[in-house]
Amino acid sequence: MAEPTAFAMSKMFSQLTGRKVSFNLVTKPPVAKAKPLYGVYTIVPGDAGLVVRTEMGLIGSLGGALLGLPKESVLDLIKKTPLEEVLRDAMHEILNVAATLVCVDRRAVFKSMYNDPVFFGDAAQEVMRKPLHTTQFDVTVDGYLGGGFAIIS
């Protein structure tokens, strides 16, 4: 499977949020200590699964930047359970737009986001159990929290 490039990811998310967003490909990412969030996709044609594992702080920051929220508001909102609807919708939109780049050679369709893999469907569960390929990025967002972003297929 062809990999998305850090340049393409940086460009798309920078244009979307109006902030400088830098994706840097990493081969040995540090162990994530932050709360994860997962985006689940279906690859078409077919029903293959693809999962994006990111950190709540990063995806919340991208969603907050999309909305024009200050960093402090984002930090408060990502601690709430359940998430405020406006931020949750912005995070969904970030993951939905990411579908155009997370799978280069076929089409990815964003299905849902989860905070725990136990809620995944069968295809995504299989990807997490036996991933064939993982592309990992360290992401920075100007004025917001950054974090890890992994595409697991």
N, C-alpha and C positions, 0 to 999 in steps of 0.2 A: 504494500500500500504506500502511495506517495505521502510524504509528510508535509504538513503545513509549515510555512516558514515563519521565523520570528519577525522578519520584516513585514510580511503581509498581516500578521496578527497585530503588530504594533500600529501599523497604518490604519487598519480598520477600527480598532478600539480608540485610537486617538481622534479620528474623525467623528466617531459616534459620540464620545463623551466631551469633546472639546478640551481635553486635557492631554498632556504628553503621557502616553502609555508605552512602556518599553517591555517587550518580551525578549528574554534571553534564554536560548537553549542551554539546558544543563544536562550533564551525563550522570552526575552523582549528586542529586539534590539532598539537602540536609533533611533529617527526619522532621516531618511536620508536627508541630506541637499545637497548632491552631485548630479550631473546630472546622471539620471538613464540610463541604457541601458538594453534592454530586448532581450533574446533569446527565440525563439518560436520553440517548438518541437511538433511532432505528436507521440502518443503512439500507437504502433502496437502489436498485431493485434487490429483492430478497428481504430477509428479516434479520440480518446480522445486527448485533448490538454494538454500541460504542458508548463509553462513559467518559465524562469529563469530571475529574476530581480537582476541586479547587478549595481555597480556604474562605471561610465566611467573611473574614475581613476584606479580602480581595474582591470577591463578587459583590459584597455590600458596598465597597468603595466605588466600583464601576457603576453599579446601580445608582448610588448616591450622586456621582458625578453626572450621570445621565439626567438626573432630576435637578441638578444644581444645588444640592444640599451641602452644607459645610461638613467638614470632616467630623467635628464634634457631634453633630446630629446623627451621622451615620454610625459612629461608635456607640451611641446610646441605642439606636434602633436595632442594631444587630444583636444586642443582648436580650431583647424582648422575645418572649415565647407566648403566643405565636408572633411571627413577624408582622409588622404593620403592613397593611395591604398595599400601600403605595410603593414601599421599598421592595416588597416581594414581587410585585408586578414588574418593577424595573429590573430586578435580578433575572426574572423569567425572560424579559426582553433581551438582556445581554446574552443569555444562553441560547436564545432563539436565533439571534443574529450570528452568534458563533457557529451555528450549523453550516454557514456558507464556507467556513474555512477548516473545520475540524476533520473533515474528510475530503481530500483533494480529488481523488479519482472517481468517487461516486457521490451520491446525494445523501446527506444526513438530515433526518427530520427530528427536531427536538420534541421529546415526549413529556418530560416532567423533571422536576428537581426534588431531591431528597436529602435529608441530613443523615440518613443511615441506609447502608446497602441492603438491609434485611427487607426493605420495602420494594426492591427492584423486581421487575418481571424476569422471566426465565432467560431471555437473551442477554440482558445486562448482568445477571447473576453469573452466567457462564463466562462472560468477558472478565469479570472480576476474579473468578476462580482460576481461569487459565488464559491470561492475556497473551496474545501473540506479539503485540507491539505496544510500547508506551513511549510517548514523546512528552518530555517534561520541560517546563519553562519556569524561570523566576521572573516575576512581573513586578514592575514599579508603576505607580500611578502618581503623577505630579500632584502634591498636596494632600494625598490620601494614603491609606495603607496599601501595601503591596502583598505579595505572597506567591505561593506555588500554584501552577496550573498544569495539570497532566491530562493528556488525551490517551485513553486506554482502549485498545481495540483487540 
